[in-house]
């Protein structure tokens, strides 16, 4: 494997602008994730209510993701992102105002989470489809690794900061800060010169355009199998939604400890992401992908049995390492095998899988926790991930035999 600088893709101006702008806004958004789950649990004291957060996030994806994909393929992706970022900032302002004046309820939180997810339905296909237009193909793996590392860096910093801010200043300040951080991504998008589209497109808001995207995904076994692996693995291993219960009742570490628990998986992901981004190309990617998801499931399974804060952090750190390796490989395969005029729709279909898995998994985890208890719910989820991964690997030999030589990047 040929080594390169892990930050090689940052030499390209537009990618660098987008990367730093999104890093700042993601830190604020991840701070808000902690604030939302903590405030919801305080308002309801129910694990089921935490599961409903996932459902609120997923329903807009289920009903509108394909529209978001067509939008990304039809219009200038920078403009689509700009409108989406402004919309998400507005959601944070509403959460701040209702919390500050005491009118916040669990129902308000669910509605605003759904509104934020609806904006993300348009933002995500545009954002992911932009990247291949900002860097040369030979730097694409590096760019994907850097984006994944950036995302998880935000999840390290955001929750860690959020826990202390909540304890010192209250939840409302987190919402206000998140609204302000969107200025960084908005300014970055305005300054970008590239990222519209690579070629002209004939996509339209029609059933034919939707069908074209669906046909491409379902007739490309490597992409479809990676999406199924993503869905089932994250469906069973959605332990993070139950972290407020671990922090409050099992580990007794409060909001500060909750922030650190949220940060641990992403710290592992940053470590793994920087390592992967140091290589221009990785061989035996199919086997590595399957091994990484199995590793992720095993660490989740063991986390369900922990009663010590330090050991919990180590296991969550390991889940992050396993998750990031599989994420980078999956994203590279999908983007490099998809024509530019279909990228938005491919991503929109993938959103149903990669968001449906964890969000529906959060509902499953909350309901199961109410029946068998939180630790057992997490352990069962980890075991389910292992079984689902082995089954997909057995049923789709093309996935486990994929080396990475098939795609020139």
Secondary structure by P-SEA (a helix, b strand, c coil): ccccccccccccaaaaaaaaaaaaaaaaaaaaaaaaaaaaaaacccaaaaaaaaaaacccccccaaaaaaaaacccaaaaaaaaaaaaaaaaaaaaaaaaaccccaaaaaaaaaaaaaaaaaaaaaaaaaccccccccaaaaaaaaaaaaaaaaaaaaaaaaaaaaacccaaaaaaaaaaaaaaaaaaaaacccccccccccccccaaaaaaaaaaaaacaaaaaaaaaaaaaaaacccccaaaaaacccccccaaaaaaaaaaaaaaaaaaaaaaaccccccaaaaaaaaaaaaaaaaaaaaaacccaaaaaaaaaaaaaaaaaaaaaaaaaaaaaccccaaaaaaaaaaaaaaaaaaaaaaaaaaaaaaccaaaaaaaaaaaaaaaaaaaaaacccccccccccccc
